[in-house]
Amino acid sequence: MANAPPRPLAKRTRKGIAMETTKIKLERLQLGISQTKMAERLGVGLRTYQRYEMGERQIPKPVTMLHQ
């Protein structure tokens, strides 16, 4: 299918976001800290952090670099 349209970028991006959210949540759970404490460590608000975990908001590059 040489003439098939390219896959939408959003799907590829969404998968990446899902992997990041799983990783950031897993790390928080391994540390045994609350979402509030993790948000404080990252310097973001609680609601912002919650949105990172739920995949509602893309995790900024500096935050993802901390969790590699």
Buried (B, 14 or more C-beta within 10 A) or exposed (E): EEEEEEEEEEEEEEEEBEEBBEBBBEEBEEEEBEBEBBBBEBEBEBEBBBBBBEBEBBBEEEBBEEEE
